[in-house]
Amino acid sequence: MTTVTIDILNEKALNLLRDLELLKLIRVRKGKGESNVNGINLVKKYKGAMTRQPLNEIDQQLKDLRNEWE
């Protein structure tokens, strides 16, 4: 088995790779620090964007949002 690293330049290429994986010809693995198609590391971009909240606070926010739709 040989391991190679590739850069996906077009979504069609990713679809082709998934098809090859379905045929059990290759295995697609997600690497460390995976980037989106534009090369932006999404983990670094959004890390720390949300703070921890108590569960009851989250439940209350969900109830409030749902009540707005009624």
C-alpha positions in Angstrom: 0.0 0.0 0.0 1.2 3.5 -0.9 0.1 6.6 0.8 -0.1 9.9 -1.1 -1.3 13.4 -0.1 -3.3 15.3 -2.7 -4.9 18.8 -2.8 -8.5 18.8 -4.0 -8.9 21.7 -6.4 -12.4 20.9 -7.5 -15.4 19.2 -5.8 -15.8 16.9 -8.8 -12.4 15.4 -8.0 -13.6 14.6 -4.4 -16.7 12.9 -5.8 -14.5 10.8 -8.1 -12.4 9.8 -5.1 -15.5 8.8 -3.1 -16.6 6.6 -6.1 -13.2 4.9 -6.1 -13.6 4.4 -2.3 -17.0 2.7 -2.9 -15.4 0.4 -5.3 -12.9 -0.5 -2.6 -10.0 0.7 -4.7 -8.8 3.4 -2.4 -9.5 4.6 1.2 -10.0 8.3 1.8 -8.8 9.5 5.2 -9.1 12.9 6.6 -5.8 14.3 7.7 -4.7 16.4 10.6 -5.8 20.0 10.4 -8.0 19.3 7.4 -8.7 22.3 5.3 -11.7 23.1 3.1 -11.5 23.4 -0.6 -10.1 27.0 -0.4 -7.2 25.9 1.9 -8.5 27.5 5.0 -8.0 25.5 8.2 -11.6 25.5 9.6 -10.5 24.1 13.0 -8.2 27.1 13.6 -10.7 29.5 12.2 -13.5 28.6 14.6 -11.7 27.3 17.7 -12.8 29.1 20.7 -15.7 30.8 18.9 -18.2 29.4 21.3 -18.0 29.4 25.1 -19.2 26.6 27.4 -22.7 27.2 28.8 -24.6 25.3 31.4 -27.2 22.8 30.0 -30.2 24.5 31.5 -29.1 27.8 29.9 -29.0 26.2 26.5 -32.3 24.5 27.0 -33.9 27.9 27.9 -32.4 29.5 24.8 -33.9 26.7 22.7 -37.3 27.1 24.3 -37.2 30.8 23.6 -36.2 30.3 20.0 -39.0 27.7 19.5 -41.6 30.0 21.1 -40.7 32.8 18.7 -41.9 30.6 15.8 -45.2 30.0 17.3 
